[in-house]
Amino acid sequence: MVGNVGKTVKISGPLIVAENMADAKLYDVVHVSKMGLVGEIIELRGDKASIQVYEETSGMGPGEDVVSTGEPLSVELAPGLLTGIFDGIQRPLTTLSFRYGSRISRGVSVNALSRDKKWHFTPKMKAGDPVQEGDILGVVQETEIVEHRVLVPNGMKGRLISIEEGDFTIVEPVARVKTERGEEQICMLRKWPVRKGRPYREKFSPDQPMVTGQRVIDTLFPIARGGVAAVPGPFGSGKTVVQHQLAKWADADIIVYVGCGERGNEMTDVLNEFPALKDPKTGEPLMKRTVLIANTSDMPVAAREASIYTGITIAEYYRDMGYNVAIMADSTSRWAEALREMSGRLEEMPGDEGYPAYLASRLAEFYERAGVVKLLGSDERRGSVTAIGAVSPPGGDLSEPVSQATLRIVKVFWGLSASLAYKRHFPAIDWLISYSLYADRMKGWYDKNVGKGFFKYRQFAMTTLQEEASLDEIVRLVGMDALSSHDRLIMETAKMIREDYLHQNAFHEVDTYTSLHKQLLMLLTIYEFYTLSEEAVKHFVALDDILQCPFMEKIGRAKYIEESGLSAFDELIGEMSAEIKALTEGGESDE
């Protein structure tokens, strides 16, 4: 530890003011009192420093020692992160529970990553090779699913003197490099300040979807790999379940899940579910490619503010290896509330609803760290971070500051509806208020990889749902019987899209995930129903007769067709065509 020893002069919950701190710097980590509580300097005025403490401060008084470490809040980056469960400042909760029980004692100091465990390091370069920052020195098999790539540290350039294969701890040197500064050793452990984005060569516009297997998302409101999305919704509308589904099924290599101020029982569900879930690509537990940051609502409020920075820094670390990473922040509203509380204790001028004036810029700092980038290093590797943040507006009011600030930043908006949730329609994403600004940019990818008709059927579904919303007012006023046959067909088709396509059961073995090819076939089936029925109605076939055909029940059950049996859709469309044709010919013969 460095610097003078300061003394506390004021304690206000998690905020402490200390004097004699003239040598300290903004965002330095400090240790407070004999217990060594971890804190971070968030404001300097003269020789007085305002410190947010990441632990409980009850029982403390003026005159406590405050010692600066001279370093910003940083995370440890090395093999051992995956399968880990950490709190907001990267303390390993599993290790702490073994040592101290289910409640974290104040002032405990534990390394985030084990210094004793040995990892088998396999070199990818040899002595004499030129190296530069970002090059892959070697690999470690971190889990059965993920190969951990050990990179040349940032700012290092030179020639490799030696590199060894073998079993090493994360602090033992695996290579030596001759640089302009002399000979330097490289170990597997890195440290990085959480508030500073990790560097890259170039950033690109996202143009490929991150496939989630959730039909309402992949079809109507797709998110690009490297994009940003918000999931706002009132209490009980299913924000957390949507994020759980994305964490389970999105085609990302690594998942970072940040439980930021959420209820403890929700994080418990995550901790119990993820080890039991199988990764569909490998059959291994999903936890083996997941990092969990748990900062529940009963944990110190200041650590909540740090948790999303901890999460995004870990996500960037795996991005730098060339992986596609998805980070889920649940929820940014709780994070903003922590920001508001600390701002209030600092006696800053409040903005809308008491939030600090810099709320929007802090949110932008987080979301802007997502993206598709060309990485450092001599090869042409790319990696991506996709950021998805839940927003919990009080009472579902989307005009409140956190929702509005988020909407100005993100390009995908999955607005959850309480009325859909009450109707047991899940995911409760309201198709009338949600949007995706990535969809048109990704049309070429869908045409090439899914089928040229996909966007045509997508537009058909969206148009039909919009027309249903317009007709709904007429139906409520004068009833369904007042509609023409054509309008009734639109209402029935929209009902089919809502109930048989958009409604998805997260807990059903088959329905929980739908491939893009199956989505195309389901949309095609509904489109064929509409076009065939429209033609039949023109030939004076009663719509009620069509709705009583046996194929209607099969369309309703089409979502449960397994991925291995998609030929059943061809049979269904053929059966539907034959039955409607029979009705049409029967109507013509009656005439």
C-alpha positions in Angstrom: 0.0 0.0 0.0 1.2 3.5 -0.8 0.4 7.1 0.2 -0.4 8.8 3.4 -2.8 7.4 5.9 -6.0 9.4 5.8 -8.6 9.6 8.6 -12.4 9.4 8.2 -14.3 12.6 9.1 -17.8 11.6 7.9 -19.7 8.3 7.4 -23.0 8.2 5.6 -24.0 4.6 4.9 -21.7 3.4 2.1 -20.2 6.8 1.6 -17.1 7.8 3.7 -15.3 11.2 3.6 -11.6 11.1 4.6 -9.1 13.9 5.0 -5.3 13.9 4.5 -5.8 12.3 1.0 -4.0 14.9 -1.2 -1.7 12.2 -2.7 -4.6 9.9 -3.8 -6.1 9.8 -7.3 -9.7 9.5 -8.5 -10.9 5.9 -8.6 -8.0 4.6 -6.5 -8.9 1.6 -4.3 -8.5 2.2 -0.6 -8.7 0.1 2.5 -10.8 1.5 5.4 -10.3 0.9 9.1 -8.5 -2.0 10.8 -11.0 -4.4 9.1 -9.6 -3.4 5.7 -12.9 -2.7 4.1 -12.6 -2.2 0.3 -13.6 1.2 -1.1 -13.0 3.4 -4.1 -12.4 7.1 -4.3 -15.2 8.8 -6.3 -14.6 12.4 -5.6 -11.6 14.6 -4.5 -12.0 18.1 -3.0 -8.7 19.5 -1.7 -7.2 16.9 0.6 -10.7 15.4 1.3 -11.7 12.2 -0.6 -15.3 10.8 -0.9 -15.1 7.1 -0.9 -17.8 4.5 -1.8 -17.3 1.4 0.4 -18.2 -1.9 -1.1 -18.9 -3.4 2.3 -21.2 -2.8 5.3 -20.0 0.3 7.3 -22.2 -0.1 10.4 -20.3 0.4 13.7 -17.6 2.7 12.2 -16.9 6.2 13.4 -14.7 9.2 12.7 -10.9 8.8 12.9 -10.7 5.4 11.2 -7.6 4.8 9.0 -7.9 5.1 5.2 -5.0 3.7 3.1 -4.8 4.1 -0.7 -3.4 1.2 -2.7 -2.6 3.7 -5.6 -4.4 1.4 -8.1 -7.8 1.6 -9.6 -10.5 -1.1 -9.1 -9.3 -3.9 -11.3 -10.3 -7.5 -12.1 -8.1 -10.6 -12.3 -8.2 -12.2 -15.8 -6.8 -15.7 -16.2 -7.9 -19.3 -16.6 -10.4 -20.1 -13.8 -13.0 -17.4 -14.6 -15.5 -19.8 -16.3 -17.8 -21.7 -13.9 -16.9 -19.0 -11.4 -19.5 -17.1 -9.2 -18.3 -13.7 -8.1 -19.7 -10.7 -6.4 -19.7 -7.1 -7.8 -16.0 -6.6 -7.0 -14.9 -10.1 -8.1 -14.7 -11.8 -4.8 -15.2 -15.5 -5.3 -18.5 -16.4 -3.6 -17.9 -20.2 -3.6 -14.5 -19.8 -1.9 -15.9 -17.4 0.6 -18.8 -19.7 1.5 -16.4 -22.6 2.1 -14.3 -20.4 4.4 -16.8 -18.1 6.1 -20.3 -19.6 5.7 -23.3 -18.2 3.8 -22.8 -14.6 4.9 -19.7 -12.7 3.8 -17.7 -11.4 6.7 -16.5 -7.8 6.5 -12.9 -7.1 5.5 -12.2 -10.6 4.2 -9.5 -10.7 1.5 -9.5 -13.6 -1.0 -7.8 -13.8 -4.4 -10.5 -13.8 -7.1 -8.7 -16.7 -8.9 -6.8 -19.6 -7.3 -3.0 -19.2 -7.1 -2.5 -22.9 -6.4 -4.4 -24.7 -9.2 -2.1 -25.7 -12.1 -3.2 -25.5 -15.7 -1.7 -27.3 -18.7 -0.2 -24.7 -21.0 0.4 -25.6 -24.6 2.6 -23.1 -26.6 1.4 -21.8 -30.0 4.7 -20.0 -30.7 8.3 -20.9 -30.4 11.5 -19.2 -29.1 12.8 -16.6 -31.6 9.4 -15.6 -32.9 8.5 -11.9 -32.9 5.6 -11.1 -30.7 3.3 -8.1 -30.3 0.4 -7.3 -28.0 -2.6 -9.5 -28.6 -0.7 -12.5 -30.2 -1.7 -15.9 -29.0 1.2 -17.3 -27.0 -0.4 -20.6 -26.1 -3.6 -22.2 -24.9 -5.1 -23.8 -21.8 -8.1 -26.1 -21.8 -10.1 -24.1 -19.3 -13.2 -26.3 -19.5 -14.3 -29.1 -21.7 -16.1 -26.5 -23.9 -13.7 -23.5 -23.9 -10.1 -23.2 -24.9 -8.5 -20.3 -23.0 -6.1 -18.4 -25.2 -3.2 -16.8 -23.4 -2.3 -13.5 -25.1 0.8 -11.3 -25.2 0.0 -8.5 -22.6 -1.1 -5.1 -23.8 1.8 -2.7 -24.6 4.4 -5.5 -25.1 6.4 -6.0 -28.3 9.6 -7.9 -28.8 11.1 -11.3 -29.5 10.4 -14.6 -27.7 13.4 -15.8 -25.7 11.8 -19.0 -24.3 8.4 -20.6 -23.9 7.6 -23.9 -22.2 4.8 -26.5 -22.3 3.8 -27.9 -18.9 1.6 -27.4 -15.8 1.7 -23.9 -14.3 -0.2 -21.8 -11.8 -1.5 -18.5 -13.1 1.3 -16.6 -11.5 4.2 -18.7 -12.7 6.0 -17.5 -15.8 5.3 -19.4 -19.0 7.5 -17.4 -21.4 10.2 -14.7 -21.5 10.3 -11.9 -24.1 13.1 -9.5 -25.0 11.6 -6.0 -25.3 13.0 -2.4 -25.6 12.7 -2.3 -21.8 14.8 -5.5 -21.4 13.8 -9.0 -20.6 10.3 -9.5 -19.3 8.4 -12.6 -18.1 4.9 -13.5 -19.0 2.5 -15.4 -16.7 -1.2 -16.2 -17.3 -2.6 -13.7 -14.9 -3.6 -10.2 -16.1 -5.2 -7.3 -14.2 -7.3 -4.7 -15.9 -9.1 -1.6 -14.5 -12.9 -2.2 -14.8 -13.8 1.4 -15.9 -11.4 1.4 -18.8 -12.4 -0.4 -22.1 -9.8 -3.0 -23.4 -8.2 -1.8 -26.7 -8.8 -3.2 -30.2 -7.8 -2.3 -33.7 -11.0 -1.5 -35.5 -14.8 -1.6 -34.8 -17.3 -2.8 -37.4 -21.0 -2.4 -37.9 -22.8 -5.6 -36.8 -24.3 -7.4 -39.7 -24.9 -11.0 -38.5 -27.7 -12.0 -36.1 -27.1 -13.6 -32.7 -29.5 -16.5 -33.0 -31.5 -17.0 -29.8 -34.0 -19.7 -30.7 -36.8 -17.4 -29.4 -39.2 -16.9 -32.3 -40.5 -13.5 -31.4 -36.8 -12.3 -31.2 -35.2 -14.0 -34.1 -38.2 -13.3 -36.5 -39.6 -10.0 -35.6 -36.9 -8.2 -33.5 -33.5 -9.8 -34.1 -30.4 -8.7 -32.3 -27.1 -8.5 -34.2 -24.0 -10.2 -32.8 -22.1 -7.3 -31.2 -25.3 -5.3 -30.8 -27.0 -3.8 -27.8 -30.6 -4.5 -26.6 -32.8 -3.4 -23.8 -35.6 -5.5 -22.2 -37.8 -3.1 -20.2 -41.0 -4.3 -18.5 -43.0 -4.0 -15.3 -42.7 -6.4 -12.3 -43.7 -10.0 -13.2 -43.6 -9.5 -17.0 -40.8 -12.0 -17.5 -37.6 -9.9 -18.0 -35.5 -12.4 -16.0 -36.9 -15.5 -17.8 -36.2 -13.8 -21.2 -32.6 -13.2 -20.1 -32.3 -16.8 -18.8 -33.5 -18.1 -22.2 -31.0 -15.9 -24.0 -28.2 -17.1 -21.7 -29.2 -20.7 -22.3 -29.8 -20.7 -26.1 -28.1 -17.7 -27.7 -25.3 -18.8 -30.1 -22.6 -17.0 -28.1 -19.4 -18.8 -27.1 -19.2 -17.3 -23.6 -22.0 -16.0 -21.4 -21.4 -13.4 -18.7 -24.5 -13.0 -16.5 -24.6 -10.0 -14.1 -27.3 -10.2 -11.4 -27.3 -6.6 -10.5 -29.5 -5.8 -7.5 -32.0 -8.5 -8.3 -33.7 -10.7 -5.7 -31.6 -13.4 -4.2 -34.1 -16.2 -5.1 -33.8 -15.3 -8.8 -30.0 -15.6 -8.6 -30.5 -18.9 -6.8 -32.6 -20.1 -9.7 -29.7 -19.2 -12.1 -27.2 -21.0 -9.8 -29.3 -24.1 -9.6 -30.4 -24.2 -13.3 -27.2 -23.5 -15.2 -25.2 -26.5 -13.8 -28.1 -28.7 -14.7 -28.6 -27.3 -18.2 -26.8 -29.0 -21.1 -25.1 -27.0 -23.8 -26.9 -28.0 -27.0 -23.7 -27.9 -29.0 -21.5 -30.0 -26.7 -23.8 -31.8 -24.2 -21.7 -30.4 -21.4 -23.2 -28.3 -18.5 -23.9 -24.7 -19.7 -22.0 -23.4 -16.6 -18.8 -24.5 -18.3 -19.0 -21.5 -20.6 -20.6 -19.1 -18.2 -19.3 -16.5 -15.6 -21.8 -15.3 -13.0 -21.6 -12.0 -11.2 -24.1 -12.1 -8.3 -24.8 -8.8 -6.6 -28.2 -9.3 -5.1 -30.4 -6.6 -3.5 -29.3 -7.4 0.0 -25.6 -6.9 -0.8 -23.9 -3.5 -0.3 -25.3 -0.9 -2.7 -21.9 0.5 -3.8 -20.7 -2.9 -5.1 -23.8 -3.0 -7.3 -22.5 0.1 -9.2 -19.2 -1.7 -9.9 -20.8 -5.0 -10.9 -21.7 -4.2 -14.5 -18.2 -2.8 -15.1 -16.7 -6.0 -13.7 -18.9 -8.1 -16.0 -18.2 -6.1 -19.2 -14.4 -6.2 -18.5 -14.5 -10.0 -18.3 -16.6 -10.1 -21.5 -14.0 -8.0 -23.3 -11.2 -10.3 -22.1 -12.8 -13.3 -23.8 -13.7 -11.2 -26.8 -9.9 -10.5 -27.2 -9.4 -14.2 -27.6 -11.6 -14.2 -30.6 -14.8 -15.4 -29.0 -18.4 -14.1 -29.3 -19.5 -13.1 -25.9 -23.0 -12.2 -24.6 -23.4 -10.2 -21.4 -26.7 -10.0 -19.6 -27.2 -7.2 -17.1 -30.2 -7.8 -14.9 -31.1 -5.1 -14.2 -29.6 -1.7 -15.1 -32.4 0.0 -13.2 -31.1 -1.4 -9.9 -27.6 -0.2 -11.0 -29.0 3.3 -11.7 -30.7 3.3 -8.3 -27.2 2.6 -6.7 -25.9 5.5 -8.8 -28.7 7.7 -7.5 -28.1 6.8 -3.9 -24.4 7.5 -4.1 -25.0 10.8 -5.9 -27.5 11.8 -3.2 -24.9 11.1 -0.5 -22.4 13.2 -2.4 -24.9 16.0 -2.4 -24.7 16.4 -6.1 -27.4 18.4 -8.0 -30.1 15.9 -8.9 -31.6 15.5 -12.3 -34.9 13.8 -13.3 -36.5 11.9 -10.5 -33.3 12.3 -8.4 -31.0 10.5 -10.8 -27.6 12.2 -11.3 -27.2 14.4 -14.4 -24.6 12.0 -15.7 -26.9 8.9 -15.8 -27.2 8.8 -19.6 -23.4 9.1 -20.1 -22.7 6.3 -17.6 -25.3 4.1 -19.4 -23.7 4.9 -22.7 -20.2 4.1 -21.4 -21.5 0.6 -20.5 -23.3 -0.1 -23.8 -20.7 1.4 -26.0 -18.2 -1.3 -24.9 -20.2 -3.8 -26.9 -19.5 -4.3 -30.6 -17.7 -6.4 -33.3 -14.1 -5.6 -33.4 -10.9 -6.5 -35.1 -8.5 -7.6 -32.4 -4.9 -6.7 -31.5 -2.3 -9.1 -32.8 -0.6 -10.1 -36.0 -3.5 -12.2 -37.3 -7.0 -11.0 -38.5 -9.1 -12.3 -35.6 -12.4 -10.8 -34.7 -14.4 -11.0 -31.6 -17.7 -9.5 -30.3 -19.5 -8.5 -27.2 -23.3 -8.4 -27.3 -24.9 -6.5 -24.4 -28.5 -7.1 -23.2 -29.7 -5.0 -20.3 -33.0 -5.5 -18.5 -34.8 -2.3 -17.3 -37.3 -2.3 -14.5 -39.3 0.9 -14.7 -41.5 1.6 -11.7 -45.0 0.6 -12.5 -44.0 -0.2 -16.1 -43.7 3.6 -16.9 -41.3 3.8 -19.9 -41.2 7.6 -19.7 -39.0 7.4 -16.6 -35.3 8.5 -16.9 -33.5 5.1 -17.0 -35.8 3.7 -19.8 -35.5 6.9 -21.8 -31.7 7.2 -21.5 -31.4 3.5 -22.5 -33.7 3.9 -25.5 -31.4 6.6 -26.9 -28.5 4.2 -26.9 -29.8 0.7 -27.8 -30.9 -0.4 -31.2 -33.1 -3.3 -30.1 -36.1 -2.7 -27.8 -38.0 -5.7 -26.5 -40.8 -4.0 -24.6 -42.5 -6.4 -22.2 -46.2 -6.0 -21.6 -48.0 -6.7 -18.3 -51.2 -7.4 -20.1 -49.6 -10.1 -22.2 -48.0 -11.6 -19.1 -51.4 -11.6 -17.3 -52.8 -13.5 -20.3 -50.0 -16.1 -19.8 -48.5 -15.2 -23.2 -44.7 -15.7 -22.9 -42.3 -14.3 -23.9 -44.5 -11.2 -23.2 -42.7 -9.1 -25.8 -45.2 -6.6 -27.2 -45.0 -6.6 -31.0 -46.7 -3.2 -31.2 -44.1 -1.3 -29.3 -40.9 -3.3 -29.8 -38.4 -2.7 -32.6 -35.0 -3.7 -34.0 -32.9 -1.3 -36.0 -30.6 -4.2 -37.1 -33.1 -6.1 -39.1 -32.7 -4.5 -42.5 -28.9 -4.6 -42.2 -29.0 -8.3 -41.6 -31.5 -9.1 -44.5 -28.6 -10.3 -46.7 -27.5 -12.8 -44.1 -31.0 -14.2 -43.6 -31.5 -14.5 -47.4 -28.2 -16.4 -47.8 -28.4 -18.6 -44.7 -32.1 -19.2 -44.0 -34.0 -18.6 -47.2 -35.0 -15.7 -49.4 -38.6 -15.9 -48.3 -37.8 -15.4 -44.6 -38.1 -11.6 -44.6 -41.2 -11.8 -46.9 -43.0 -14.0 -44.3 -41.6 -11.8 -41.4 -43.2 -8.7 -43.1 -46.5 -10.7 -43.6 -46.6 -11.5 -39.9 -45.9 -8.0 -38.7 -48.5 -6.5 -41.1 -51.1 -9.0 -40.0 -50.5 -8.2 -36.4 -50.8 -4.4 -37.1 -54.0 -5.0 -39.0 -55.4 -7.0 -36.1 -54.7 -4.2 -33.7 -56.7 -1.8 -36.0 -59.6 -4.2 -36.4 -59.6 -5.0 -32.6 -61.3 -1.7 -31.8 -64.1 -2.5 -34.3 -64.6 -6.0 -32.8 -64.8 -4.6 -29.3 -67.4 -2.0 -30.4 -69.7 -4.1 -32.6 -68.5 -7.7 -32.4 -66.7 -10.2 -34.7 -69.8 -10.8 -36.8 -69.7 -7.2 -38.1 -66.5 -7.9 -40.0 -66.2 -9.0 -43.6 -64.9 -12.5 -44.3 -61.6 -11.1 -45.4 -61.2 -9.1 -42.1 -62.3 -12.2 -40.1 -59.6 -14.2 -41.9 -57.0 -11.5 -40.9 -58.1 -11.8 -37.3 -57.9 -15.6 -37.3 -54.4 -15.5 -39.0 -53.2 -13.0 -36.4 -54.5 -15.2 -33.7 -52.6 -18.1 -35.2 -49.4 -16.0 -35.4 -49.8 -15.0 -31.7 -50.8 -18.3 -30.2 -49.1 -20.8 -32.4 -46.0 -18.9 -33.4 -45.0 -16.1 -31.0 -46.2 -17.9 -27.8 -43.3 -20.1 -26.7 -43.0 -22.4 -23.7 -39.6 -21.9 -22.0 -40.1 -25.1 -20.0 -41.1 -27.5 -22.8 -38.3 -29.7 -24.1 -38.9 -29.0 -27.8 -40.6 -25.6 -27.7 -37.9 -23.9 -25.6 -35.6 -23.5 -28.7 -36.6 -23.2 -32.4 -33.9 -23.1 -35.1 -34.2 -20.5 -37.9 -35.0 -23.2 -40.5 -38.0 -24.4 -38.3 -39.1 -20.8 -37.8 -39.1 -20.4 -41.6 -41.3 -23.5 -42.1 -43.7 -22.4 -39.3 -44.1 -19.0 -40.9 -44.5 -20.6 -44.4 -47.3 -22.8 -43.0 -49.2 -19.8 -41.6 -48.7 -17.8 -44.8 -49.9 -20.7 -46.9 -53.0 -21.0 -44.7 -53.8 -17.3 -45.2 -53.3 -17.4 -49.0 -55.2 -20.6 -49.6 -58.0 -19.5 -47.3 -58.2 -16.1 -48.9 -58.6 -17.8 -52.3 -61.3 -20.1 -50.9 -63.3 -17.3 -49.3 -63.3 -15.5 -52.7 -65.0 -18.7 -54.0 -67.7 -18.3 -51.4 -66.3 -21.0 -49.0 -67.5 -20.2 -45.4 -64.6 -19.3 -43.2 -66.1 -21.4 -40.4 -65.9 -24.5 -42.6 -62.2 -23.9 -43.1 -61.6 -23.3 -39.3 -63.2 -26.7 -38.6 -60.8 -28.6 -40.8 -58.6 -31.2 -39.1 -55.4 -29.4 -40.2 -56.1 -26.5 -37.9 -55.3 -28.5 -34.8 -52.1 -29.7 -36.4 -51.0 -26.1 -37.1 -51.5 -25.4 -33.4 -49.2 -28.3 -32.5 -46.6 -27.6 -35.2 -44.3 -25.8 -32.6 -43.8 -29.2 -30.9 -42.4 -30.9 -34.1 -38.8 -31.9 -33.3 -35.9 -30.5 -35.3 -35.2 -34.0 -36.6 -38.7 -34.3 -38.1 -39.1 -31.1 -40.1 -40.4 -33.0 -43.1 -43.7 -33.0 -41.2 -44.2 -29.4 -42.3 -44.3 -30.5 -46.0 -47.0 -33.1 -45.2 -49.0 -30.5 -43.2 -48.9 -28.0 -46.0 -50.0 -30.7 -48.5 -52.8 -31.8 -46.2 -54.0 -28.2 -45.7 -53.9 -27.6 -49.4 -55.9 -30.7 -50.2 -58.6 -30.0 -47.5 -59.1 -26.4 -48.6 -59.2 -27.4 -52.2 -61.9 -30.0 -51.4 -64.0 -27.3 -49.7 -63.5 -25.0 -52.7 -64.5 -27.7 -55.2 -67.5 -28.6 -53.0 -68.6 -25.0 -52.9 -68.4 -24.7 -56.6 -70.4 -27.9 -57.2 -73.1 -26.7 -54.8 -73.5 -23.6 -56.9 
